[in-house]
């Protein structure tokens, strides 16, 4: 569908007046009731706790509470951005977040397309089941497997030595240069199968007649993927990309915390670990809250910018 046709369809949809009548409300009363419950749940557990953000602007003392602690304005934010450790933490979080976004996003799309191309139904179901299973494993188990596989006597070192790629076993967790690739690999292995589900669902919604028409025109498998499958799931790809852009600073906590050690601390600490260390362990709740606000603010800005870019290019968008 051309851009002009898309605009005309959207204009027609916008021209239709939205009428809300008591009859319609009564007809949808069950849905409205449960929607109201969900809204109340969100207000209680997502919005009311935001009052704790006040701590970022106070010299917060637990004994005084947020109502009696001294207000100090943006002093805690200034302290954050004059802290070399926090600046390094931002670099680590952003670096791992971008790597995870790009690699995980691409691998999920590629895996879904390849899985869709399997002709053997039983084989397809088997591969799907195997790929989904790691998602349900705890990060404790995943990091335990990584430690065993990458240890000095692990299978990875044994294979590398056996095939003469290295002369002696490598301690992968002692070298900072290996940490980000290990984190990226762990995320891919654990989440690719699960992330591919929504793309598989989008692919099944594509009209089979389009594939038949492409085959009649002489299109091979690659051509059908390029001109039918990818355009068919493009709206889904864009929406998920917009949502994931806001999670760039959510690079993770568990895997970095569990795999990190003193030797790789310079590349392993994320904002979440910083908040834990200074906001809870050291008792400086104000500095931890300020770091959390910074993370949330950046995520909101990234989503808005990405959404504006999508809107400018007349693509699917969140709002």
C-alpha positions as CSV (number, residue, x, y, z in Angstrom):
1,X,0.0,0.0,0.0
2,X,1.4,3.4,-1.0
3,X,1.9,6.2,1.4
4,X,-0.9,8.2,-0.3
5,X,-3.4,5.3,0.2
6,X,-2.3,5.0,3.8
7,X,-3.0,8.6,4.4
8,X,-6.4,8.4,2.8
9,X,-7.4,5.4,4.9
10,X,-6.3,7.2,8.1
11,X,-8.2,10.3,7.1
12,X,-11.4,8.2,6.5
13,X,-11.0,6.6,9.9
14,X,-10.5,9.9,11.6
15,X,-13.7,11.3,9.9
16,X,-15.8,8.6,11.6
17,X,-17.4,10.2,14.7
18,X,-17.0,8.3,18.0
19,X,-20.3,8.0,19.8
20,X,-20.5,6.7,23.3
21,X,-24.1,5.9,24.5
22,X,-25.4,4.4,27.7
23,X,-26.5,1.4,25.6
24,X,-23.0,0.8,24.5
25,X,-21.7,1.3,28.0
26,X,-24.1,-1.3,29.3
27,X,-23.2,-3.7,26.6
28,X,-19.5,-3.3,27.4
29,X,-20.0,-3.2,31.2
30,X,-18.0,-6.4,31.9
31,X,-15.0,-5.1,29.9
32,X,-15.3,-1.7,31.5
33,X,-15.4,-3.2,35.0
34,X,-12.2,-5.2,34.4
35,X,-10.5,-2.3,32.7
36,X,-11.4,-0.2,35.8
37,X,-9.8,-2.8,38.0
38,X,-6.6,-2.8,35.9
39,X,-6.5,1.0,36.0
40,X,-6.8,1.0,39.8
41,X,-4.1,-1.6,40.1
42,X,-1.8,0.6,37.9
43,X,-2.5,3.7,40.0
44,X,-1.8,1.9,43.3
45,X,1.3,-0.1,42.3
46,X,2.8,2.1,39.5
47,X,1.9,5.7,40.1
48,X,1.5,6.2,43.9
49,X,5.1,4.9,44.5
50,X,6.3,7.7,42.3
51,X,5.8,10.0,45.3
52,X,9.1,8.5,46.4
53,X,10.9,10.5,43.7
54,X,10.7,13.4,46.1
55,X,13.7,11.8,47.9
56,X,16.0,12.7,45.0
57,X,15.5,16.4,45.9
58,X,16.0,15.9,49.6
59,X,18.8,15.1,52.0
60,X,16.7,12.1,52.8
61,X,16.9,10.5,56.3
62,X,14.7,7.4,56.9
63,X,14.0,8.6,60.4
64,X,12.6,11.9,59.1
65,X,10.7,10.5,56.1
66,X,9.9,12.3,52.9
67,X,7.7,14.9,54.6
68,X,10.3,16.2,57.1
69,X,13.6,15.7,55.2
70,X,15.5,18.8,54.1
71,X,15.0,19.9,50.5
72,X,18.3,20.4,48.6
73,X,17.1,20.8,45.0
74,X,19.2,19.3,42.3
75,X,22.3,18.8,44.5
76,X,22.1,15.0,44.3
77,X,21.9,15.1,40.5
78,X,25.0,17.4,40.4
79,X,26.7,14.9,42.6
80,X,25.8,12.1,40.2
81,X,27.3,13.8,37.1
82,X,30.4,14.8,39.0
83,X,30.9,11.1,40.0
84,X,33.3,9.3,37.6
85,X,31.9,6.0,38.7
86,X,28.4,7.0,37.6
87,X,29.6,8.2,34.2
88,X,31.3,4.9,33.7
89,X,28.1,3.1,34.8
90,X,26.1,5.1,32.1
91,X,28.7,4.0,29.5
92,X,28.4,0.4,30.5
93,X,24.6,0.4,30.7
94,X,24.3,2.2,27.3
95,X,26.8,-0.1,25.7
96,X,25.3,-3.3,26.8
97,X,21.8,-2.0,26.2
98,X,22.5,-1.1,22.6
99,X,24.3,-4.4,21.9
100,X,21.4,-6.3,23.4
101,X,18.8,-4.3,21.5
102,X,20.5,-4.7,18.1
103,X,21.6,-8.3,18.4
104,X,18.5,-9.6,20.2
105,X,16.2,-7.8,17.9
106,X,17.8,-9.0,14.7
107,X,18.2,-12.6,15.9
108,X,14.6,-12.8,16.9
109,X,13.4,-11.7,13.5
110,X,15.8,-13.9,11.6
111,X,14.9,-16.9,13.8
112,X,11.2,-16.4,13.3
113,X,11.6,-16.2,9.5
114,X,13.8,-19.3,9.4
115,X,11.4,-21.2,11.6
116,X,8.5,-20.2,9.4
117,X,10.3,-21.6,6.4
118,X,10.5,-25.1,7.9
119,X,8.3,-27.5,6.0
120,X,8.3,-30.4,8.5
121,X,5.6,-29.5,11.1
122,X,7.0,-31.9,13.7
123,X,10.5,-30.6,13.3
124,X,9.2,-27.0,13.5
125,X,7.3,-27.8,16.8
126,X,10.4,-29.4,18.2
127,X,12.6,-26.5,17.4
128,X,10.0,-24.0,18.8
129,X,9.8,-25.9,22.1
130,X,13.6,-26.2,22.5
131,X,14.0,-22.5,21.7
132,X,11.4,-21.4,24.2
133,X,12.7,-23.4,27.2
134,X,15.7,-21.1,28.1
135,X,13.2,-18.2,28.7
136,X,11.8,-20.0,31.7
137,X,15.2,-20.6,33.3
138,X,16.3,-18.4,36.2
139,X,19.3,-16.2,35.6
140,X,20.9,-18.0,38.5
141,X,20.8,-21.2,36.4
142,X,21.9,-19.5,33.2
143,X,24.9,-17.8,34.8
144,X,25.7,-21.1,36.5
145,X,25.8,-22.8,33.1
146,X,27.9,-20.0,31.7
147,X,30.4,-20.3,34.6
148,X,30.7,-24.0,34.0
149,X,31.1,-23.7,30.2
150,X,33.6,-20.8,30.3
151,X,35.7,-21.9,33.3
152,X,39.3,-23.0,32.8
153,X,38.2,-26.6,32.7
154,X,34.9,-25.9,30.9
155,X,33.9,-27.3,27.5
156,X,34.7,-24.1,25.7
157,X,38.3,-24.0,26.8
158,X,38.7,-27.7,26.2
159,X,37.4,-27.4,22.6
160,X,39.6,-24.3,21.9
161,X,42.7,-26.1,23.2
162,X,41.9,-29.3,21.4
163,X,41.5,-27.7,18.0
164,X,44.6,-25.5,18.6
165,X,42.9,-22.2,18.7
166,X,44.6,-21.3,22.0
167,X,47.6,-22.8,23.7
168,X,46.3,-22.6,27.3
169,X,42.8,-22.2,28.9
170,X,41.5,-18.6,29.2
171,X,39.8,-17.2,32.2
172,X,37.0,-15.4,30.4
173,X,35.6,-13.7,33.5
174,X,39.0,-12.1,34.3
175,X,39.2,-10.1,31.0
176,X,36.9,-7.0,30.6
177,X,36.9,-7.4,26.8
178,X,35.0,-10.6,27.0
179,X,32.3,-9.4,29.4
180,X,29.9,-7.6,27.1
181,X,30.0,-10.4,24.4
182,X,29.2,-12.9,27.1
183,X,26.2,-10.9,28.3
184,X,25.0,-10.5,24.7
185,X,25.3,-14.2,24.1
186,X,23.5,-15.1,27.3
187,X,20.6,-12.8,26.3
188,X,20.4,-14.2,22.8
189,X,20.4,-17.8,24.0
190,X,17.8,-17.2,26.7
191,X,15.4,-14.9,24.9
192,X,15.6,-15.4,21.2
193,X,13.0,-18.1,21.0
194,X,10.6,-16.2,23.3
195,X,11.0,-12.9,21.4
196,X,10.3,-14.7,18.1
197,X,6.8,-15.7,19.1
198,X,5.2,-12.4,18.2
199,X,7.0,-12.3,14.9
200,X,5.7,-15.8,14.1
201,X,2.2,-14.7,15.0
202,X,2.6,-11.7,12.7
203,X,3.8,-14.0,9.9
204,X,0.8,-16.3,10.2
205,X,-1.5,-13.3,9.7
206,X,0.0,-12.7,6.2
207,X,-2.5,-13.7,3.5
208,X,-1.2,-17.0,1.9
209,X,-2.5,-15.7,-1.5
210,X,0.4,-13.3,-1.5
211,X,2.9,-16.2,-1.3
212,X,1.0,-18.0,-4.0
213,X,1.0,-15.0,-6.3
214,X,4.7,-14.4,-5.7
215,X,5.5,-18.1,-6.5
216,X,3.5,-17.9,-9.7
217,X,5.6,-14.8,-10.7
218,X,8.7,-16.9,-10.2
219,X,9.8,-15.7,-6.8
220,X,12.0,-18.1,-4.9
221,X,12.1,-18.5,-1.1
222,X,14.5,-15.5,-0.6
223,X,12.3,-13.3,-2.9
224,X,9.2,-14.3,-1.0
225,X,10.8,-13.5,2.3
226,X,12.1,-10.1,1.0
227,X,8.9,-9.0,-0.8
228,X,6.1,-10.7,1.2
229,X,7.2,-11.8,4.7
230,X,9.3,-8.7,5.7
231,X,6.8,-6.1,4.4
232,X,4.0,-8.1,6.1
233,X,5.6,-8.0,9.5
234,X,7.1,-4.5,9.1
235,X,4.4,-2.8,11.4
236,X,5.1,-5.3,14.1
237,X,8.9,-4.8,13.8
238,X,8.5,-1.0,14.1
239,X,6.2,-1.1,17.1
240,X,8.5,-3.5,19.0
241,X,11.5,-1.5,18.0
242,X,9.9,1.7,19.4
243,X,9.1,-0.1,22.7
244,X,12.6,-1.7,22.9
245,X,14.3,1.6,22.3
246,X,13.0,2.8,25.6
247,X,14.6,-0.2,27.3
248,X,18.1,0.6,26.2
249,X,19.0,1.7,29.7
250,X,17.4,-1.5,31.1
251,X,20.5,-3.4,30.2
252,X,19.9,-5.8,33.0
253,X,20.8,-6.4,36.7
254,X,20.9,-10.1,37.4
255,X,23.3,-11.3,34.8
256,X,25.7,-8.4,35.4
257,X,25.5,-8.8,39.1
258,X,26.0,-12.5,39.0
259,X,28.7,-12.7,36.4
260,X,30.6,-9.5,37.6
261,X,33.6,-9.6,39.8
262,X,36.4,-7.2,40.9
263,X,38.4,-7.9,37.8
264,X,35.7,-6.8,35.4
265,X,33.9,-4.2,37.6
266,X,34.9,-1.4,35.3
267,X,32.6,-2.9,32.5
268,X,30.1,-4.9,34.5
269,X,28.3,-2.3,36.7
270,X,25.0,-0.9,35.4
271,X,22.8,1.8,36.7
272,X,20.7,-0.7,38.5
273,X,23.7,-2.1,40.3
274,X,24.8,1.5,41.1
275,X,21.4,2.2,42.7
276,X,21.6,-1.0,44.7
277,X,25.2,-0.2,45.9
278,X,24.7,3.4,46.8
279,X,20.9,3.7,47.3
280,X,20.4,0.7,49.5
281,X,23.8,-0.8,50.6
282,X,25.3,2.6,51.5
283,X,22.0,4.0,52.8
284,X,22.0,7.0,50.4
285,X,18.4,6.6,49.2
286,X,18.4,10.1,47.6
287,X,21.3,9.4,45.3
288,X,19.8,6.1,44.3
289,X,16.5,7.7,43.6
290,X,18.2,10.4,41.5
291,X,19.9,7.8,39.4
292,X,16.6,6.0,38.9
293,X,14.9,9.2,37.8
294,X,17.7,9.9,35.3
295,X,17.2,6.4,33.8
296,X,13.5,6.8,33.5
297,X,13.8,10.3,32.0
298,X,16.2,9.1,29.3
299,X,13.9,6.2,28.5
300,X,11.0,8.5,28.0
301,X,13.0,10.9,25.8
302,X,14.2,8.0,23.6
303,X,10.7,6.7,23.1
304,X,9.3,10.1,22.2
305,X,12.2,10.7,19.7
306,X,11.8,7.3,18.1
307,X,8.0,7.8,17.9
308,X,8.5,11.3,16.3
309,X,10.8,9.7,13.7
310,X,8.3,7.0,12.9
311,X,5.5,9.6,12.6
312,X,7.6,11.7,10.3
313,X,8.2,8.7,8.1
314,X,4.5,7.8,8.2
315,X,5.2,4.5,9.9
316,X,3.4,2.7,12.7
317,X,3.8,4.5,16.1
318,X,2.9,4.2,19.7
319,X,1.1,7.5,20.0
